[in-house]
Amino acid sequence: MMELKGKKVLVVGLGKSGLAAALFLRHQGAQVTVSDVRSAEALAKDIPALLEEGIMVETGGHGLLTFRRQDLIVVSPGVPLNTPELAQVRSFGLPVIGELELAARFLKGKMLAITGSNGKTTTTALVGEILEKAGIPTLVGGNIGVPVVSLIDQSTDETWSVLEVSSFQLESTAQFHPGIAVILNITPDHLDRHGSFENYARAKERIFAAQDEHDCVVLNADNERAAEAGTRSDASVYWFSVEHPVPQGAWLEGGYVVYREAKEAPIETILPLGGIPLKGTHNVENVLAAVCASRKAGAPAEAIRSAIESFQAVEHRLEYVATINGVEYYNDSKATNVDATLKAVASFQSGIHLILGGKDKGSDYTLMSQLLRARVRAIYTIGSAAAKIEAQLRGVVSIHSCETLDSAVSAASSAARPGDVVLLAPACSSFDQFESYEHRGRVFKELVGERRGWKAWQNS
């Protein structure tokens, strides 16, 4: 555990995790400064709480002297490590860590960490529910919406902290050491941040960088890049697959989810495939990963089965919204990359009216052409990525340029016929028109609600 009392610590970026980190550091006795490129007006709701705690706040840009006068810098996930100020102080040898790394040094108990290009939140929530059902003391946090530092005071020596971790969080880790690590899949994402697919994949692999032979890593045998990562792990590798049996781990056999602890161990039947309440093959993969991880954490098969069968889809992840005039509406606002959108589209056979767009992340939308041609009736584009999407998918299916989500929902609803599906699965981030993917998803649900004359979603 690191000593913070009296240390000068700078927190860079005042998001949810930055705010939590700043307050935690102050309560540990550190002299804390927060620096953010946004204006004081944009941060108005958070600044009073910081000042009240004696935390200095720098807004509207980063001062290089502010960075140099520190003993430690804690960077929020949304801030790239290659910003000029961070690059310079790192060259001076000043320690730079992320909120995840900071929190992990103080968390009591054991850590189970889950990453992947898609499925992280669903799998994290499911593992949390399984462990709770098994009577295991459990905390859930990380990229799922609860800063990891917020879990520290609740953690005990018996606790399992189940953490959703992103590539942004992992790239600033040093000693982060989960006893169980899970990589669900690795497909192109955040190339605008990481520069290349390989850089992005290596950031994901940091989830097991500090593991040893006493730990375990759970990998997707059906995802080429995730499976290949196993060659660099010092931990015991457990696999999951929807395509074939695995030496140790979880797979499908005879219409059932099964698990094997070791190559020569007996096969355990967990539950029938029909007992999984979530749509899509990708969610079967998530369930298999959750079975491996929770079994390794000590959950018995019966608790796993019971938790899976009663599990509800996480908000904004292929979430059923309503049926209006025979048309089903689904909110998959969390589909912020091409692979996630492909998984969402593959969950429906045909008749899809697909809303695409937002802020581009360096994606190749042509990768969707074949599946869109087979299952999608029309595309409705929104946001700043619209022109790129329209150029790359021209001629694949009918495309309607709508600019805003309101216009897209209206156009799709007008065109859809009974039996069709209106699907928000944007393949882009939300930050051109919305505060977050959650904000985008809530607006979509409100718009759908208004179409049938009620506004039940406004307080969700």
Residue pairs with C-beta under 8 A, 6 or more apart in sequence:
1 105
1 106
2 105
4 25
4 28
4 29
4 30
4 72
5 28
5 29
5 30
6 29
6 30
6 31
7 30
7 31
7 71
7 72
8 30
8 31
8 33
8 69
8 70
8 71
8 72
9 25
9 30
9 31
9 32
9 33
9 70
9 71
9 72
9 73
9 74
10 32
10 33
10 34
10 35
10 66
10 67
10 70
10 72
10 73
10 74
11 18
11 21
11 22
11 25
11 32
11 33
11 34
11 35
11 73
11 74
11 75
11 76
12 18
12 34
12 35
12 36
12 62
12 73
12 74
12 75
12 76
12 79
12 85
12 86
13 35
13 36
13 75
13 76
13 77
13 78
13 79
14 22
14 34
14 36
14 38
14 43
14 46
14 57
14 76
15 76
15 77
15 78
16 145
16 147
17 76
17 77
17 99
17 147
17 148
17 149
18 34
18 36
18 74
18 76
18 99
19 46
19 49
19 50
19 147
20 99
20 147
20 149
20 150
21 74
21 76
21 99
21 102
21 103
21 147
21 149
22 32
22 34
22 50
22 53
22 55
23 49
23 50
23 53
23 55
24 102
24 103
24 149
24 152
25 32
25 74
25 102
26 32
26 53
26 54
26 55
27 53
30 72
32 53
32 54
32 55
32 56
33 55
33 56
33 57
33 58
33 66
33 70
34 50
34 55
34 56
34 57
34 58
35 58
35 59
35 62
35 63
35 66
35 67
36 43
36 57
36 58
36 59
37 60
37 61
37 62
38 59
38 60
39 59
39 60
40 47
40 57
40 59
40 60
42 59
43 57
43 59
47 57
47 59
50 57
51 57
58 66
62 83
62 85
64 85
64 88
67 73
67 85
67 86
67 88
67 89
67 94
68 89
68 92
68 94
70 89
70 94
71 94
71 95
72 94
72 95
72 97
73 86
73 89
73 94
73 95
73 96
73 97
74 96
74 97
74 98
74 99
74 102
75 81
75 86
75 96
75 97
75 98
75 99
75 172
76 98
76 99
77 98
77 99
77 100
77 143
77 166
77 168
77 169
77 172
78 168
79 86
80 86
80 193
81 87
81 90
81 96
81 171
81 172
86 96
89 96
90 96
96 172
97 172
97 173
97 174
98 169
98 171
98 172
98 173
99 147
99 148
99 149
99 169
100 142
100 148
100 163
100 165
100 169
100 170
100 172
100 173
100 176
101 172
101 173
101 174
101 175
101 176
102 149
103 147
103 148
103 149
103 151
103 152
104 111
104 148
104 173
104 175
104 176
104 177
105 175
106 149
106 152
107 148
107 151
107 152
107 155
107 159
107 161
108 152
108 155
108 156
108 157
108 159
109 137
109 155
109 156
109 157
109 158
109 159
109 160
109 161
110 159
110 160
110 161
110 178
110 179
110 180
110 297
111 160
111 161
111 163
111 177
111 178
111 179
111 180
112 127
112 160
112 161
112 162
112 163
112 178
112 179
112 180
112 181
112 182
112 293
112 297
113 142
113 163
113 165
113 176
113 178
113 180
113 181
113 182
113 207
114 120
114 123
114 124
114 127
114 162
114 163
114 164
114 165
114 181
114 182
114 184
114 289
114 293
115 164
115 165
115 166
115 167
115 170
115 181
115 182
115 183
115 184
115 204
115 207
116 123
116 182
116 183
116 184
116 185
116 186
116 204
116 220
116 226
117 184
117 185
117 186
117 187
117 188
117 189
117 337
117 339
117 340
118 184
118 185
118 187
118 282
118 335
118 337
118 339
118 340
118 343
119 184
119 185
119 282
119 283
119 285
119 286
119 289
120 143
120 144
120 164
120 165
120 166
120 184
121 143
121 144
121 164
121 314
121 317
121 334
122 278
122 283
122 286
122 313
122 314
122 317
123 182
123 184
123 286
123 289
123 290
123 293
124 140
124 142
124 144
124 162
124 163
124 164
125 140
125 144
125 311
125 314
126 286
126 287
126 290
126 307
126 308
126 311
127 162
127 290
127 293
127 294
127 297
128 138
128 140
128 162
129 307
129 310
129 311
130 290
130 294
130 299
130 303
130 304
130 307
130 308
131 138
131 160
131 162
131 294
131 297
131 299
132 138
132 307
133 299
133 303
133 304
133 306
133 307
134 294
134 298
134 299
134 300
134 303
134 304
135 303
136 160
136 297
136 298
136 299
137 156
137 158
137 159
137 160
138 159
138 160
138 161
138 162
139 151
139 154
139 155
139 159
139 160
139 161
139 162
140 146
140 161
140 162
140 163
141 147
141 148
141 150
141 151
141 161
141 162
141 163
141 164
142 148
142 163
142 164
142 165
142 169
143 163
143 164
143 165
143 166
143 169
144 164
148 161
148 163
151 161
155 161
160 297
163 178
165 207
167 189
167 190
167 193
167 194
167 200
167 203
167 204
168 190
168 193
170 176
170 203
170 204
170 206
170 207
171 194
171 203
171 206
173 206
173 209
175 210
176 206
176 207
176 209
176 210
177 210
177 211
177 215
178 207
178 208
178 211
178 215
179 214
179 215
179 216
180 215
180 216
180 217
180 218
180 293
180 296
180 297
181 207
181 208
181 211
181 215
181 216
181 217
181 218
181 235
182 207
182 217
182 218
182 219
182 289
182 292
182 293
183 204
183 205
183 207
183 208
183 217
183 218
183 219
183 220
183 226
183 229
184 220
184 223
184 226
184 285
184 286
184 289
185 220
185 223
185 225
185 226
185 285
185 339
186 200
186 201
186 204
186 223
186 225
186 226
186 229
187 223
187 225
187 337
187 338
187 339
188 197
188 200
188 337
188 338
188 339
188 363
188 364
189 200
189 336
189 337
189 339
189 361
190 200
190 337
190 361
190 362
191 197
191 200
191 361
191 362
191 363
192 360
192 361
192 362
193 200
193 361
194 200
194 203
201 225
201 229
204 229
205 229
205 232
207 217
208 215
208 217
208 229
208 233
208 234
208 235
211 217
211 233
211 234
211 235
212 234
212 235
213 234
213 235
213 236
214 235
215 234
215 235
215 236
216 235
216 236
216 237
216 238
216 296
217 230
217 233
217 235
217 236
217 237
217 238
218 237
218 238
218 239
218 240
218 249
218 289
218 292
218 293
218 296
219 226
219 227
219 229
219 230
219 237
219 238
219 239
219 240
220 226
220 227
220 239
220 240
220 241
220 285
220 289
221 227
221 239
221 240
221 241
221 243
221 244
221 246
221 249
222 241
222 242
222 243
222 285
227 239
230 237
236 248
237 248
238 246
238 248
238 249
238 292
238 296
239 246
239 247
239 248
239 249
239 250
239 251
239 292
240 246
240 249
240 250
240 251
240 285
240 288
240 289
240 291
240 292
241 249
241 250
241 251
241 252
241 288
242 251
242 252
242 281
242 284
242 285
242 288
244 251
245 251
245 253
246 260
247 260
247 263
248 260
248 261
248 262
248 263
248 265
249 259
249 260
249 288
249 292
250 257
250 258
250 259
250 270
250 288
250 289
250 291
250 292
250 295
251 257
251 258
251 288
252 258
252 273
252 284
252 288
253 267
255 272
255 273
255 274
256 269
256 270
256 271
256 272
256 273
257 269
257 270
257 271
257 272
257 273
257 276
257 287
257 288
257 291
258 267
258 268
258 269
258 270
259 267
259 268
259 270
259 291
259 292
259 295
259 301
260 266
260 267
260 268
261 268
261 295
268 301
269 301
270 291
270 301
270 304
270 305
270 308
271 304
271 305
271 308
271 309
273 284
275 305
275 308
275 309
276 283
276 284
276 287
276 308
276 309
277 308
277 309
277 310
277 311
277 312
277 313
278 284
278 286
278 287
278 311
278 313
278 318
279 313
279 318
279 347
280 318
280 343
280 344
280 346
280 347
281 343
281 346
281 347
282 343
282 346
282 347
283 318
287 308
290 304
290 308
291 304
291 308
294 304
295 301
295 304
313 319
313 320
314 334
315 331
315 438
315 441
315 460
316 331
316 332
316 333
316 334
316 437
316 438
316 441
317 332
317 334
318 330
318 331
318 332
318 344
318 347
319 330
319 331
319 332
319 441
320 328
320 329
320 330
321 329
321 330
321 331
321 444
321 445
321 448
321 449
321 457
322 328
322 329
322 448
322 449
322 452
323 329
324 413
324 448
324 451
324 452
325 418
326 417
326 418
326 419
326 420
327 413
327 416
327 417
327 418
327 419
327 420
327 421
327 422
328 420
328 421
328 422
329 421
329 422
329 423
329 448
330 344
330 421
330 422
330 423
330 424
330 425
331 424
331 441
331 444
331 445
332 340
332 341
332 344
332 423
332 424
332 425
333 424
333 426
333 430
333 437
333 438
333 440
333 441
333 444
334 340
334 437
334 441
335 341
335 343
335 344
335 425
335 426
335 427
336 358
336 361
336 426
336 427
336 428
336 429
336 430
336 437
337 361
337 363
337 427
338 363
338 364
338 365
338 367
338 368
338 427
340 425
340 427
341 354
341 356
341 368
341 425
341 426
341 427
342 367
342 368
342 371
344 423
344 425
345 352
345 354
345 368
345 371
345 372
345 375
345 376
345 423
345 425
346 371
346 375
348 375
348 421
348 423
349 375
350 374
350 375
350 377
351 375
351 377
351 416
351 417
351 419
351 420
351 421
352 375
352 376
352 377
352 420
352 421
352 423
353 376
353 377
353 378
353 380
353 412
353 415
353 416
353 420
353 421
353 422
353 423
354 372
354 376
354 378
354 379
354 380
354 423
354 425
355 379
355 380
355 381
355 382
355 402
355 405
355 408
355 409
355 412
355 422
355 423
355 424
355 425
355 426
355 444
356 365
356 379
356 380
356 381
356 382
356 385
356 389
356 425
356 426
356 427
356 428
357 381
357 382
357 383
357 384
357 385
357 386
357 389
357 426
357 427
357 428
358 382
358 383
358 384
358 385
358 426
358 427
358 428
358 429
358 430
358 431
358 432
358 433
358 434
358 440
359 383
359 384
359 385
359 428
359 429
359 430
359 431
359 432
360 384
360 385
360 388
360 428
361 428
361 429
363 427
363 428
364 392
365 388
365 389
365 392
365 393
365 427
366 392
366 393
368 393
368 427
369 393
369 396
372 379
372 393
372 396
372 397
373 396
373 397
376 397
377 397
377 398
377 415
377 416
377 420
378 397
378 398
378 399
378 400
378 412
378 415
379 389
379 393
379 397
379 398
379 399
379 400
380 399
380 400
380 402
380 407
380 408
380 411
380 412
381 389
381 390
381 399
381 400
381 401
381 402
381 403
381 408
382 402
382 403
382 404
382 405
382 407
382 408
382 426
382 433
383 403
383 426
383 428
383 432
383 433
384 432
385 428
385 432
386 401
386 403
389 399
389 427
390 399
390 401
393 399
400 408
400 411
402 408
402 411
404 433
405 424
405 433
405 440
405 443
405 444
405 447
406 447
409 422
409 444
409 447
409 448
409 451
410 447
412 422
413 422
413 451
416 422
422 448
424 440
424 441
424 444
426 440
429 437
430 436
430 437
430 439
430 440
433 440
434 440
434 443
442 457
442 460
445 457
445 460
446 455
446 457
446 458
448 457
449 455
449 456
449 457
449 458
